[in-house]
Amino acid sequence: MTCYLDIYAGDKQKYEEQDRLYQTTRSILIKHAQTFGFPTSPEELSSDQQDILRDVHKSSSEPLRFDPPPPLLAGRLIIELNQSPGLAKTRQNFISLCTGDKGFCKNAPNKKLHYVDCPIHRIVRGFVAQGGDVTRGDGSGGESIYGPKFACEKAGLQVTPHRGSIAMANSGGKSPVNTSQFFIVLSTDEKALAKLKGKYVVFGQVKVDDSESQEVLNKLDEASRPTGSMDETPAIPVWIGASGVLY
């Protein structure tokens, strides 16, 4: 079974405002393009043509934007799930949270059991990126499809994590339990990886031979704060914009 997470990063409000200005500029251009013999794409206009369009638009105080804003989509993570029978509950929990087929949370009835729009709330440079808190979005909540929590499956505790491994973020202690929260390993350091083995249920791997997925891992790492920072929240907003099952 293979799932995907579409990762977005950046200032959504700023993007929407820049896109609004670009679309306004595009509409004005389309209206006057035939009259002036201009192309219909704002980014194709020369400096002189831009000045003419500004003159047409001079009655408005809003600036024109001739280039579309940079996309917020960082890319798609393709995640291959471990098919071990001993990971059946963990695997189904993740699949259903990717598809949203279980409806709403029991403890937070206004929140969907779905990863879409869920923040990646914690990124530690060169270590992990954590998300999946479907109830609170900040790491203090989360809920599984089985109820608030479910027990760790031993098969996943025996898996050696690597860069790109995906694991459940648990509550810690002698009897750790899982919710909807997960983390993706960003580290290649053997000492750091050794600290994870046996403590967290590893249930999948970001596709190794998919270049886009590997680049998203790099972008997640780059969205962290500087090494040594006590603040583990991302330097810019990062979230899951879409999720589901591929095959």
N, C-alpha and C positions, 0 to 999 in steps of 0.2 A: 504493500500500500504506500502510495506517495502523496503527500500533501504539499500545499504551498502557502506561503505568507508573503503578501505584497507589502514591502516596508516603505513608509513615507517619512520624510524628515524635512524640517524647516518651519518657518512661520506661516501658518495657514492663513491668518488674517491679512498679513502683508501680501501674500500671494494673490488672494482674492481681490484685493484692492488694485494691485498691479494688473491683474488680468481684466478687471473691469475697465481700467483706463485703456488697455490695449484693444479690447473689444469695441469700446466707444470710438477709438481712433479708426479702427477697421470699418465701422459703420459709416463714419463721415467720409472716409476714402472711397468706399464703394458708391456712395451717393454722388461724388464729384469726379470719379475716375474718368468717365467717358468724356466729360466736359474738358478736362485738362490733358487727356491722353496719358493718364498715369496707370501704372500697374495696380492691381487690386490688393496686393499684400503690403502692409505698412513697412515690413522689413526690406522690401525691394526699392523703396523710394530713395532717391539721391538727397543730399543735403538741401539743394535748392528746392526740390519738390516738397520736402518736409516743411520748409519755410513757407511755401505757398499754402500748404494745408493749414499751417498754424495761423496764417493770415485769415483764412476762411473761418477759422474757429476762434478768432480773437475776441468775440463777444462773451466767451465763457472764461471763467477763472481757472477751470481745470486744465492741467497740462495734457498734452498728447503723449502717448507712449507708442513708439514705433517698433519695439521688439517685444515678443511675448516673454512673460516672466519665466525664469528657470523652473523646470518641472520639480514638483515635490517628491515624485516617485523615485526612491533610491534604487529599487529593483525588486526582483522576485527571489525569494528563498525557496528552493525545491528541497523538500525534506523526505528522505526515504526512511520509513518506519521499520524497526526491528520486528520481524514476524514470529519471534519466539512465542510459543503458547503460554509461557510464563509471564508474558507482558500484555496479555489480552485486555485487561481492565485499563491499564495506562494508555494503551494504543487506542482503544475505543473512546476514552475520555478526550484525547487530543483530536481525534477525527471529528467527533461530534461538536467540539468547540470550534473547529475550523469551519464546519458546515452550518452550524447554528440550528441543527435539527431538533434540539431538545427544548426549545422555547425559552422560558425565562427562569431566572434564579429563584430558589425557594426562600432564601434569606433576604433577597433584595428583588422583590417582584417586578420592579420597574427596570431591571437590568437584564439584558439578554445573556444567555449562556452561549456567547459568541465572541470570537476574538476580534471581529471587525470593529475598528475605532478604538481598540484597546492600546494604551500607551506601552512603549518599551520604557519602563520607569527607572531602570537602573542599568548603567553601563560602567564597568570597571575596565579601564584601558589595559589591553593585553591579557584579559582574564575572562569576563563573561558579560553578556547582555541579557537582561531579565525583563520579562513582561508577562502578560496573561492574567493580570488581576482584573477580572471582569466585573467585580462589584464596586471597587473603590479606585482602581487605576494607579495606586501609589505604592503597592506592595504590602499594604496592611490588610488586604481582603483576598477575594478569590473564592470560587466555589466549583466543585466538580459536578459532573452530570449525575453522580450517585447520591448527591446530598452535599453538605458542607465540605466533607473531607473523605478520603479513602486511604487505606493502608498502602505502604510501599510494597511493590512486588520484588521479591528477592532476586529474580532473574536479572533485573535492571541494575541492581546493586553490584553485580558481579562483572558488569561490562566496563572495560577500560575506556575512559573518555579521551577524545582527541579534539583538535581544532575542528569546529563545525558540529560536534556532538550536541544533541538536544536532550535535556534532562528535566525532570520535575524539580521545582524549587520547593523544598519541604519545610516543615516547622522546626526541624532539629530536635535535639533531645534523645532520650533512650528509645522512644517509640514514635519516630517521625511520621507525619501523614502529609498527603498531597491534596492540593485543591485544583485550580486551573492554571496556576502560575508555573512557568517554565523558564529555563535559561538556555542560552546557546553559548558554547565554549568558544572563546576567541584566542585562547592561549596555545602555544606550541611548547611551552616550558614544562619539562618532565616533572619538576618539583611541584609546580602549580597543579598539574593534572593529577598527581598522586594524592593531593589533598582532597580531590573530588571523589575519587574512586571509593566505593563502599558506603558513601554517605548520601548519594543521590541516585535516583532511578534514571539511568540513561536508556532511552527508548528509540532513538533515531539518529540520523546523520544527515547534515546538509550535503547535497549531492556533490561529490568531490570533482567530477569531471564537467560540471556545469559552471562556465566562466562567470555568468551573471551572478549566480549564488555566491561564488567565492568573492566577487567584487563587493557584494552587499555586506559580507562579513567584514571586509576592510572598511566600508563606509560606517558600519556600526561602531567599529573601534575608533574611527576618526571623530565620531559624534560624542565621545567621552570627554571628560575634563582631564586636565594634565595629570600625568603620573604622580601619585602621592597625594592627590587632592582628597580631602575628607568628604567632599560632596560627590556622591555617586549618581546623582541625577544627570541625565544627558545635558551637554552644553547647549543643544537645540532640541526642540520637541521632536520625538520619534514615535511613530505609531504604526499599527497594522491597518492598512486601508482596505484590504481584501484578503480572504482566506478561503480554502476549500480543498477538495480532493481532486487530484489529476487522474489517477488510475490505481 
